[in-house]
Amino acid sequence: MTLSRLRFHLTRSSGNRKTGPIPVTTSSRATCSPSCPFLLNGCYADGGGPLRLHWEKVTTGERGVSFAVNKDQDEAERLEDWSRWVD
């Protein structure tokens, strides 16, 4: 899988109780390492519920953007945050 075929989705403020209201990125299923001990064996994202539905949509391309666009969005957000501290 090449990086250009992967998808990423930025959630600016997570509604997940475990993470709290922080920015989180969801990436395509193909980013999972084949050596991960949780792959098909208790993976949090694969367990069902809203995260599983969201993850599948990112994986199929229904949601999210390419790595290059995600990188640009991250950089723009950092600049926006930085600009709040500059006169």
N, C-alpha and C positions, 0 to 999 in steps of 0.2 A: 504494500500500500504506500503510495507516494503522499508526501505532505500536502500536495495540491488537491488531493481527493478527499482529505479529511475535512470534517466540519466542526465548528466550535460555536457555542452560544454563550454570550455573556448575560448574566442576570445581575443587574446593578445592585439590587438589594434582595437577598434571598429570603424567602418565606419559610425556610426550613428551620425547625426548632433546634436542631442539633448545631447548625452553624450560626444561627442568629442572623440579623439583618446586615450581612456583609456581601460584597460582590463575589460571585462564584462563576466559574466557567465550566460548562459541560462539553465534553468532547466525544467524538464518534467512538463507537464500540471498538473500532480497529486500533485505537490507541492503547487498548488493554494488552499488557504483556502476556504472552502464552505461558510464561513461567509463574504468573501470579497464583498464589495458593488459593485465592478466592474465586478464580475463574470457574464458573459453573459449580461453585461449591460455597455459596454464601455471599456472593458479591452483593454489596449494598444496592447498587444501581440496578442490578438484575433481579432484585427481589420482588418487584411488583409495586403497585401504587403509582402516585403521581410522578415520581422521579423516573421510574421505568418507562412510563408513557412519554415523558419529555425526552429521555435518552434515545428512545427509538426514533422520535421525530428528528432529532439532531443527526442520528446515524443515517437515516434515509434522505436527509437533505431538505425535509419539510421545514425545518427550523435551522438557524445558525448560518454561519458564513465560512468562507475559506480561511486558512491560516493567515494569509496576507491581509485580508480585510480585518480579521480579529486583532492582529498585531497593530494595525493602523488605529483601530478603535481604542485599544489599550493605551497607545501613545497619546492619542487625542485626549483621553480622559485624564491621564497623568498631567498633561499640559494644562488642562482646565483646572485641576486641583491645585497645581503649582501657581497658576495665575491669580488665585484667590489670595495668596500671601504676598503678592507683589503690588506695589502702589501703581 
